[in-house]
């Protein structure tokens, strides 16, 4: 978004009460008005009255009455809004948000609905701040309520934010249009003028006009439908509960639904394209189960009479939690057991769990401002795991929480990371807050807190938080107070079973005999960025501990390392296990150095038991050797989570310069005895990452040896896989990922099996169903020849399953024919065959291909302006494109070239964190190769010699 520079106007002596005019203002233009209306009051002598990005607090909205009429033929909408406002200070101005709306009329009425002026009121625009100012010639009096009435219109947006159009195709080839909304974080203002900040909560009464071939949906149930003489229908919805503007939603479409009732009487409906209706039934089952679970877990009833879930054909986000009307990408809601894999099923379950958790965390209680968006997103991400584990234990969702925290570590160990709670003012900066830190790190510190406080204390604390701040807004401190049961003096006097903050230290939780100041502890996790590294040294019967900031791009030997460590200290709830006890021991580390007694007889110590803590652990002076020996001799002495954690930490410490690569590689030597999929996939995953980086370098011999080692080392695991959908979630996930990699490595048995299955499937014209867990691998092998690739592209264009289209896109982008990769990128930018919502995924998949990583990056550079226009500057799509297309560059000249590009788009790049993340990632890769590639080659040669020598 290019900011419009405001023109400097000389201030005229206009008498305005309350708000002071800014020195810098947009030349006010008279809004258009209908023929026959009185001319508006003159605006020549008025300057825009407000200079800040956030709205003034002089006016508080109480109730919106919204009428919208989308025309799905002209692709425009018109509407009006009447906002009941409460005036806090005398003023002549009402300042609120509006963006890209054509304001045709504005007037103010008193409580008796009498107009304050007989003329249309002046409406001034400040496009840089997305605000309008309505001027009243009569002063609005403090303590009084008024009604602000505005008429407006605009085009339905071409994109994914605001009130936008979406298109889908029927089996007969007819193109149909619907209109849907996505307002979070700052796009409600593009659909109706409003006070578009999360702490301006209000009630909303919505009316939607439509033609008879469509239905409409909004947050609340319809109370009546009125038919007009021209054939139009108007649906009137019940007034909403008090909520933020970003949660308002409306959809006009021709979808079908399936409905059920929860145990507490809430009507749940799933809406989808009529020809995908058969794919809605699993989502209905999940939604009903989840709502029942959350009502019991939070001990607070879902407050609306209904909840609709709708699959929108075009949606940039995975889903959106609008209260009572959650919107989803088709792949996040629709499940077809014939083509959806077990991973697709888990994804649908988790996304529904996430959005329904938001009905409490985010909707019922909302963060006060976007700097604390983690209170919404971190909680919803963590509740996914709690809810799915409780309702669908067979999906083994707890195995995925480790990966969530590993993803957070990866981002948070860069200097370009940010604190969980960070300033965010402009729409672009606010959009950037929806990132790994808010979601994944937020979830992981909540996981740590839950295990630290105990399940019962954690659950009762968040219930207290939800009850106290229902229909209101909250900040970090409110959560910590709820978890420690502190409250204000008035709450204490009124008998709310809590105590004052002054008494908190006397009644605080005990951990290992130590009193806990929860606020002080959690501020170290939310108000500073980064991951702590706990360095362990065994001295006789004691463990000596030291904490430092963990950085993957700066080595302890670097000159700036000490500077980057200054001021960092965490309160770390340590846990550990030893070989002499089955007990998980606890210790709170609040200083840079610490120690505790473990005993002389202990032979090994594993710190961060089951990886419940958000920190990395390094074992000095033979500690890693002892754990490597333990894994080799008796790996089941540690839980699968501990084994996975050791593998992760070891390879992270290699990158950070604490551990030689060969020690980490030796650690995973035990994997030939491993039977659990999670540590197996963790170890295999690191080898795959290094292999894929090697593939993109000019070193064919390294690639050959690496490929041979992976295939020979994991030979038994590969051979044990069957090409079916049998087994547990864990087994099926392992099968899918192992066979995909084996075929990518040109393993002859894998390639032969996949080629045979693809040929049979193609010849059967789709009557033979491929096992869903291996369909993507089969397609990828089939896509390597001309006819197979063309057939898959045709199927992609005609398939009615989002899950199948995802598998096919993966296959199409695996082609080793660069012309096909160019063609796919062109199709993605065009947006017809490949939807615009999938463009960022397409680019990343091409970049993953060793033949495509430079093609993808060149495409991004060439089409940068178009990408920003289509996908929005601060969006996760743009962030992912910048970070991941460059994510496997390992040469200094690649780094220089990317840096030059970022300098060429400096105005936009300066608004984003993504360029810094991308550059840091490349620095990390370059240094990793410089420090480790020779060690890797030597290690692979030794392993190869051992195998041939033993033959």
Residue pairs with C-beta under 8 A, 6 or more apart in sequence:
1 427
1 428
1 872
1 873
2 907
3 128
4 26
4 127
4 128
5 128
6 24
6 25
6 26
6 126
6 128
7 24
7 25
7 26
7 27
8 23
8 24
8 25
9 24
9 25
9 27
9 47
11 21
11 23
11 47
12 45
12 47
14 21
14 45
14 46
14 47
16 49
16 91
16 92
16 93
16 135
17 90
17 91
17 92
17 139
18 58
18 89
18 90
18 91
18 92
18 93
19 49
19 50
19 56
19 58
19 91
19 92
19 93
19 95
20 49
21 47
21 48
21 49
22 47
22 48
22 49
22 50
22 51
23 51
24 51
25 47
25 48
25 124
25 126
26 48
26 124
26 125
26 126
26 127
26 128
28 43
28 44
28 46
28 47
28 48
28 122
28 124
28 125
29 43
29 125
30 40
30 43
30 122
31 40
31 102
31 103
31 104
31 105
31 106
31 120
31 123
32 102
32 104
33 39
33 40
33 104
33 105
33 120
34 104
34 105
37 105
37 120
38 118
38 119
38 120
39 119
39 120
40 119
40 120
40 121
40 122
40 123
41 117
41 119
41 120
41 121
41 122
41 135
41 137
42 122
43 122
43 124
43 135
46 122
46 124
46 135
47 124
48 124
48 125
48 126
48 131
48 133
49 93
49 95
49 124
49 133
50 56
50 93
50 95
50 126
50 129
50 131
50 133
52 129
53 129
53 425
53 426
54 197
54 425
55 95
55 96
55 97
55 131
55 195
55 197
55 200
56 95
57 88
58 87
58 88
58 89
58 91
59 85
59 86
59 87
59 88
59 91
59 94
59 95
59 96
59 140
59 195
60 85
60 86
60 88
60 195
60 200
61 83
61 84
61 85
61 86
61 96
61 194
61 195
61 200
61 202
62 83
62 84
62 85
62 86
62 145
62 202
62 203
63 83
63 84
63 202
63 203
63 204
63 205
63 239
64 81
64 82
64 83
64 84
64 192
64 194
64 202
64 203
64 204
64 205
65 81
65 82
65 83
65 205
65 207
66 79
66 80
66 81
66 192
66 204
66 205
66 206
66 207
66 248
67 79
67 80
67 81
67 206
67 207
67 208
67 209
67 234
68 77
68 78
68 79
68 163
68 191
68 192
68 206
68 207
68 208
68 209
68 250
69 77
69 78
69 79
69 208
69 209
69 210
69 232
70 76
70 77
70 156
70 163
70 179
70 208
70 210
70 252
71 77
71 78
72 165
72 177
72 178
72 179
72 211
72 214
72 252
75 155
75 156
75 165
75 177
76 153
76 154
76 155
76 156
77 153
77 154
77 155
77 156
77 163
77 179
77 191
78 151
78 152
78 153
79 151
79 152
79 153
79 191
79 192
80 149
80 150
80 151
80 152
81 148
81 149
81 150
81 152
81 192
81 193
81 194
82 147
82 148
82 149
83 96
83 147
83 148
83 150
83 193
83 194
83 195
83 202
84 145
84 146
84 147
85 94
85 145
85 146
85 147
85 148
86 145
87 140
87 141
87 142
87 143
87 144
87 145
87 146
88 142
89 142
90 139
90 140
90 141
90 142
91 139
91 140
92 135
92 136
92 137
92 138
92 139
92 140
93 133
93 134
93 135
93 136
94 108
94 133
94 134
94 136
94 140
94 148
95 131
95 132
95 133
95 134
96 131
96 132
96 134
96 148
96 193
96 194
96 195
96 196
97 130
97 131
97 132
97 186
97 188
97 189
97 193
97 194
97 195
97 196
97 197
98 125
98 130
98 131
98 132
98 152
98 189
98 193
98 194
99 127
99 130
99 162
99 187
99 189
99 190
100 154
100 162
100 190
101 152
101 153
101 154
101 189
101 190
101 192
101 193
102 152
102 153
102 154
103 123
103 132
103 150
103 151
103 152
103 193
104 151
104 152
104 153
105 120
105 149
105 150
105 151
106 120
106 121
106 123
106 134
106 148
106 149
106 150
106 151
107 115
107 116
107 117
107 120
107 121
107 148
107 149
108 115
108 116
108 117
108 121
108 134
108 136
108 140
108 146
108 147
108 148
108 149
109 115
109 116
109 146
109 147
109 149
110 116
110 144
110 146
110 147
111 144
111 145
111 146
111 147
113 147
116 136
116 137
116 138
116 140
116 146
117 136
117 137
117 138
121 134
121 135
121 136
122 134
122 135
123 132
123 133
123 134
123 135
123 150
124 132
124 133
124 135
125 131
125 132
126 132
126 133
130 186
130 189
130 196
130 427
132 193
134 148
134 150
140 146
150 193
152 192
152 193
154 163
154 190
154 191
156 163
156 164
156 165
156 179
157 163
157 164
157 165
157 190
158 164
158 165
159 316
159 870
159 872
160 182
160 314
160 315
160 316
160 317
160 836
160 837
160 872
161 182
161 183
161 187
161 190
161 316
161 872
162 181
162 182
162 183
162 187
162 188
162 190
162 191
163 179
163 180
163 181
163 190
163 191
163 250
164 179
164 180
164 181
164 182
164 314
165 177
165 178
165 179
166 177
166 178
166 179
166 180
166 312
166 313
166 314
166 315
167 175
167 176
167 177
167 178
167 313
167 314
168 175
168 176
168 178
168 273
168 313
169 175
169 176
170 176
170 275
171 275
171 800
176 254
178 214
178 251
178 252
178 253
178 254
178 255
178 312
178 313
179 251
179 252
179 253
180 249
180 250
180 251
180 253
180 310
180 312
180 315
180 327
181 191
181 248
181 249
181 250
181 251
181 322
181 327
182 315
182 316
182 317
182 320
182 327
183 191
183 245
183 246
183 247
183 248
183 249
183 322
184 246
184 247
184 317
184 320
184 321
185 246
185 370
185 373
185 427
185 430
185 431
185 433
185 434
186 196
186 246
186 427
186 430
186 431
187 246
188 194
188 196
188 245
188 246
188 248
189 196
189 245
191 248
194 245
195 202
195 245
196 245
196 246
197 244
197 245
197 369
198 244
198 245
198 246
198 366
198 367
198 368
198 369
198 370
198 473
199 244
199 366
199 368
199 369
199 473
200 244
200 245
201 242
201 243
201 244
201 366
201 471
201 472
201 473
202 242
202 243
202 245
203 239
203 240
203 241
203 242
203 243
204 219
204 239
204 240
204 243
204 248
205 236
205 237
205 238
205 239
205 240
206 218
206 219
206 220
206 236
206 237
206 240
206 248
206 250
207 234
207 235
207 236
207 237
208 216
208 218
208 234
208 235
208 237
208 250
208 252
209 232
209 233
209 234
209 235
210 216
210 232
210 233
210 234
210 235
210 252
211 231
211 232
211 233
212 231
212 233
213 254
214 252
214 253
214 254
215 252
215 253
215 254
215 255
216 222
216 235
216 250
216 251
216 252
217 249
217 250
217 251
217 253
217 271
217 308
217 310
217 325
218 235
218 237
218 248
218 249
218 250
218 251
218 324
218 325
219 237
219 240
219 243
219 247
219 248
219 249
219 304
219 322
219 323
219 324
219 325
220 237
220 238
220 239
220 240
220 304
220 305
220 306
220 324
221 237
221 238
221 267
221 305
221 306
222 235
222 236
222 237
222 238
223 236
223 237
223 238
224 235
224 236
225 233
225 234
225 235
225 236
226 233
226 234
226 236
227 233
227 234
228 234
238 305
240 248
240 323
240 324
241 303
241 304
241 323
241 471
242 471
243 323
243 363
243 366
243 471
244 366
247 321
247 322
247 323
247 363
248 322
249 320
249 322
249 323
249 324
249 325
249 327
250 325
251 271
251 310
251 312
251 325
251 327
253 271
253 310
254 274
255 271
255 272
255 273
255 274
255 310
256 271
256 272
256 274
256 277
257 269
257 270
257 271
257 272
257 277
257 280
257 308
258 269
258 270
258 277
258 280
258 281
258 284
259 267
259 268
259 269
259 270
259 284
260 267
260 268
260 284
260 285
260 288
261 267
261 268
261 288
262 268
262 288
262 291
262 292
262 295
262 302
263 292
264 291
264 292
264 295
264 301
264 302
265 305
266 291
266 302
266 304
266 305
266 306
266 307
267 305
267 306
267 307
268 284
268 287
268 288
268 291
268 306
268 307
268 308
268 309
269 284
269 306
269 307
269 308
269 309
270 280
270 281
270 283
270 284
270 287
270 308
270 309
270 310
270 311
270 333
271 280
271 308
271 309
271 310
271 311
272 279
272 280
272 310
272 311
272 330
272 333
272 334
273 311
273 313
273 330
275 800
276 311
276 330
276 334
276 800
278 336
279 334
279 335
279 336
279 801
280 311
280 333
280 334
281 335
282 335
282 337
282 345
282 348
283 309
283 333
283 334
283 335
283 348
283 352
286 348
286 349
286 352
286 353
286 391
286 392
287 307
287 309
287 352
287 356
289 391
289 392
290 352
290 353
290 356
290 387
290 391
291 302
291 307
291 356
293 387
293 390
293 391
294 302
294 356
294 357
294 359
294 360
294 383
294 387
295 301
295 302
297 386
297 387
297 390
297 459
298 360
298 462
298 463
298 466
299 463
300 360
300 364
300 463
300 466
300 467
300 470
302 359
303 364
304 323
304 324
306 324
307 324
307 325
307 326
307 356
307 359
308 324
308 325
308 326
309 326
309 328
309 333
309 352
309 355
310 325
310 326
310 327
310 328
310 333
311 328
311 329
311 330
311 332
311 333
311 334
312 327
312 328
312 329
312 330
313 330
313 835
314 835
314 836
314 837
315 327
315 328
315 329
315 837
316 837
316 871
316 872
316 875
316 876
316 877
317 329
317 876
318 328
318 329
318 332
318 351
319 326
319 327
319 328
319 329
319 332
319 333
319 351
319 354
319 355
320 326
320 327
320 328
320 355
321 354
321 355
321 358
321 359
321 362
321 363
321 380
323 359
323 363
326 355
326 356
326 358
328 351
328 352
328 355
329 802
329 837
330 802
331 344
331 347
331 348
331 802
331 803
331 806
332 347
332 348
332 351
332 352
333 348
333 351
333 352
334 348
334 801
334 802
334 803
335 344
335 345
335 348
335 803
336 801
336 803
336 804
338 769
338 772
339 769
339 772
339 775
339 801
339 803
339 804
339 807
340 348
340 772
340 801
340 803
341 732
341 736
341 772
341 773
341 775
341 776
341 803
341 807
342 725
342 729
342 732
342 733
342 736
342 772
342 773
343 733
343 736
344 772
344 803
344 806
345 395
346 388
346 395
346 397
346 400
346 729
349 388
349 392
349 395
349 397
350 384
350 385
350 388
350 397
351 384
353 383
353 384
353 387
353 388
353 391
354 380
354 381
354 383
354 384
355 380
356 387
357 379
357 380
357 383
357 384
357 387
358 376
358 380
360 466
361 375
361 376
361 379
361 380
361 383
361 466
362 375
362 376
362 377
362 379
362 380
364 466
364 470
364 471
365 375
365 465
365 466
365 469
365 470
365 472
365 473
365 474
366 376
366 472
366 473
366 474
367 373
367 374
367 375
367 376
367 473
367 474
367 475
368 473
368 474
368 475
369 424
370 424
370 430
370 433
371 421
371 422
371 423
371 424
371 433
372 421
372 474
372 475
372 476
373 424
373 433
373 434
373 438
374 420
374 421
374 437
374 438
374 439
374 441
374 442
374 526
375 442
375 474
375 475
375 476
375 479
377 434
377 438
377 439
377 442
378 420
378 438
378 439
378 441
378 442
378 443
378 445
378 446
379 442
379 443
379 446
379 462
381 404
381 439
381 440
381 442
381 443
382 442
382 443
382 444
382 446
382 447
384 397
385 397
385 398
385 400
385 401
385 404
385 443
385 447
388 395
388 397
389 397
389 398
394 728
394 729
395 729
396 728
396 729
396 730
399 677
399 678
399 729
399 730
399 733
401 443
401 447
402 611
402 641
402 644
402 645
402 648
402 678
402 682
404 440
404 443
404 444
405 440
405 443
405 444
405 447
405 611
405 614
406 648
407 436
407 440
408 436
408 437
408 440
408 441
408 443
408 444
408 614
409 531
409 550
409 614
409 616
409 648
409 652
410 436
410 552
411 417
411 435
411 436
411 437
411 440
411 441
411 917
412 436
412 437
412 441
412 529
412 530
412 531
413 530
413 531
413 550
413 551
413 552
413 616
413 652
413 656
414 551
414 552
414 553
414 917
414 920
414 921
414 924
415 551
415 553
415 554
415 564
415 920
416 913
416 916
416 917
416 920
417 437
417 529
417 530
418 437
418 529
418 913
419 437
419 526
419 527
419 528
419 529
420 437
420 438
420 441
420 442
420 445
420 525
420 526
420 527
421 476
421 526
421 527
422 433
422 437
423 429
424 430
424 432
424 433
426 911
427 874
428 873
428 874
428 911
428 912
429 874
429 911
430 874
431 872
431 873
431 874
431 875
432 874
432 879
432 912
432 913
432 914
434 876
435 876
435 879
435 913
437 529
441 614
444 614
445 522
445 525
445 526
445 614
447 612
447 614
448 525
448 573
448 612
448 613
448 614
449 458
449 483
449 522
450 458
451 573
451 575
451 612
452 511
452 573
452 586
452 612
453 461
453 483
453 509
457 483
457 509
458 483
461 482
461 483
461 484
461 485
462 479
462 482
462 483
464 482
464 483
464 485
465 474
465 478
465 479
465 482
465 483
468 478
468 482
468 487
469 478
476 522
476 523
476 526
477 519
480 518
480 519
480 522
481 487
481 501
481 519
483 518
484 504
484 508
484 509
484 518
484 519
485 497
485 498
485 499
485 507
486 498
486 499
486 500
486 501
486 503
486 504
487 496
487 498
487 499
487 500
487 501
488 500
489 500
491 498
492 498
492 499
492 500
499 507
504 517
505 515
505 517
508 515
508 516
508 517
508 518
509 515
509 516
509 518
510 516
511 573
511 586
511 588
512 585
512 586
512 587
512 588
514 588
516 588
520 571
521 571
521 573
521 588
521 590
524 569
524 570
524 571
525 570
525 614
528 567
528 568
528 570
530 549
530 550
530 551
530 568
531 549
531 550
531 614
531 615
531 616
532 547
532 548
532 549
532 550
532 568
532 570
532 572
532 614
532 615
532 616
533 547
533 548
533 549
533 550
533 615
533 616
533 617
533 618
533 656
533 658
534 545
534 546
534 547
534 572
534 574
534 589
534 607
534 608
534 615
534 616
534 617
534 618
535 545
535 546
535 547
535 548
535 618
535 620
536 543
536 544
536 545
536 605
536 607
536 617
536 618
536 619
536 620
536 623
537 543
537 544
537 545
537 546
537 620
537 621
537 623
538 544
538 598
538 605
538 621
538 622
538 623
540 600
541 597
541 598
541 599
541 600
541 602
542 595
542 596
542 597
542 598
543 576
543 595
543 596
543 598
543 605
544 593
544 594
544 595
545 574
545 589
545 593
545 594
545 595
545 596
546 592
546 593
546 594
547 569
547 570
547 572
547 589
547 592
547 593
547 615
548 565
548 568
548 592
549 564
549 565
549 568
550 615
550 616
550 652
550 656
551 561
551 564
551 656
552 652
552 655
552 656
552 924
553 920
553 923
553 924
553 927
554 560
554 561
554 564
555 561
555 656
555 657
555 927
556 657
556 658
557 657
569 590
569 591
569 592
570 589
570 615
571 588
571 589
571 590
572 588
572 589
572 590
572 613
572 615
573 586
573 588
573 589
573 613
574 586
574 587
574 588
574 589
574 607
574 608
574 613
575 584
575 585
575 586
575 587
575 607
575 608
575 609
575 610
575 612
575 613
576 584
576 585
576 587
576 598
576 605
576 606
576 607
576 608
576 609
577 583
577 584
577 585
577 605
577 606
577 609
577 638
577 642
578 585
578 598
578 599
578 602
578 604
578 605
578 606
579 602
579 603
579 604
579 630
579 637
580 599
580 601
580 602
584 609
584 610
587 594
587 596
598 605
603 626
604 626
604 627
604 630
605 623
606 627
606 638
606 642
606 646
607 617
607 619
608 615
608 617
608 645
609 642
610 639
610 641
610 642
610 645
611 641
611 642
611 644
611 645
616 649
616 652
616 653
617 649
618 649
618 653
618 658
618 659
619 626
619 627
624 650
624 659
624 663
624 667
625 663
627 646
627 667
628 663
628 666
628 667
628 669
628 670
630 637
630 638
631 638
631 643
631 646
631 667
631 670
632 669
632 670
635 643
635 670
635 673
635 674
638 646
640 676
640 678
640 679
641 678
643 674
643 676
643 679
644 678
644 679
644 682
646 667
647 667
647 668
647 679
647 682
647 683
647 686
648 682
650 659
650 663
650 664
650 667
650 668
651 664
651 686
653 659
653 664
654 660
654 661
654 663
654 664
654 928
654 932
655 924
655 928
657 931
660 935
661 932
661 935
661 936
661 939
662 935
662 939
664 686
665 939
668 683
668 686
668 687
671 679
671 680
671 683
671 684
671 713
671 714
672 713
672 716
674 680
674 683
676 730
677 730
677 731
677 733
677 734
678 730
680 717
680 734
681 733
681 734
681 737
684 710
684 714
684 737
684 738
684 741
687 706
687 710
688 710
688 741
690 706
690 936
691 703
691 706
691 707
691 710
691 745
692 848
692 850
692 888
693 888
693 890
693 925
693 929
694 702
694 703
694 706
695 703
695 850
696 850
696 853
696 888
696 889
696 890
697 890
697 891
697 929
702 933
702 936
702 937
702 940
705 937
705 940
705 941
705 944
706 936
706 940
707 745
707 746
708 944
709 940
709 943
709 944
710 741
710 745
711 718
711 742
711 745
711 747
712 947
713 943
714 738
714 742
717 734
717 738
718 738
718 739
718 742
718 747
718 749
718 750
719 749
721 734
721 735
721 738
721 739
722 735
723 739
723 753
723 757
723 771
723 774
724 771
724 773
725 732
725 771
725 772
725 773
726 732
727 735
732 773
735 773
735 774
736 773
736 774
736 776
736 777
739 750
739 754
739 774
739 777
740 776
740 777
740 780
742 750
743 750
743 751
743 754
743 777
743 780
743 781
744 780
744 814
750 777
751 781
754 774
754 777
754 778
754 780
754 781
754 782
755 781
755 782
757 770
757 774
757 778
758 778
758 779
758 781
758 782
758 788
759 782
760 768
761 768
761 770
761 778
761 782
762 782
762 788
762 791
766 795
770 778
772 803
775 804
775 807
776 807
776 810
776 811
779 792
779 807
779 808
779 810
779 811
780 810
780 811
780 814
782 788
782 789
782 791
782 792
782 811
783 789
783 792
783 811
783 812
783 814
783 815
784 814
784 815
784 816
789 812
789 815
789 817
789 820
792 808
792 811
792 812
793 808
793 812
793 833
795 804
795 808
796 805
796 808
796 809
796 812
796 833
796 834
797 833
799 805
799 808
809 834
809 838
809 841
809 842
809 845
810 845
812 820
812 824
813 821
813 824
813 842
813 845
813 846
813 848
813 849
813 852
814 845
814 849
815 821
815 849
815 851
816 849
816 851
817 851
818 851
818 852
818 855
821 846
821 849
821 851
821 852
821 855
821 856
822 855
824 834
824 842
824 846
825 842
825 843
825 846
825 855
825 856
825 859
827 833
827 834
828 834
828 836
828 838
828 839
828 842
828 843
829 839
829 863
829 866
831 839
831 870
834 842
836 870
836 871
839 867
839 870
839 871
839 877
840 871
840 877
840 878
840 880
840 881
843 856
843 859
843 860
843 881
843 885
844 856
844 880
844 881
844 884
844 885
846 852
846 853
846 855
846 856
846 859
847 853
847 856
847 857
847 884
847 885
847 887
847 888
848 888
853 885
853 888
853 889
856 885
857 885
857 886
857 889
857 898
860 867
860 881
860 882
860 885
861 901
864 905
867 878
867 881
868 878
868 908
871 877
871 878
871 881
872 878
873 908
873 911
873 912
874 911
874 912
878 912
878 914
879 912
879 913
879 914
879 917
882 912
882 914
882 915
882 917
882 918
883 914
883 917
883 918
883 921
886 894
886 898
886 918
886 921
886 922
887 918
887 921
887 925
888 925
889 895
889 898
889 922
889 925
890 922
890 925
890 926
890 928
890 929
891 926
892 926
894 922
895 919
895 922
895 923
895 926
898 918
898 919
898 922
899 919
902 909
902 915
902 918
902 919
903 909
909 915
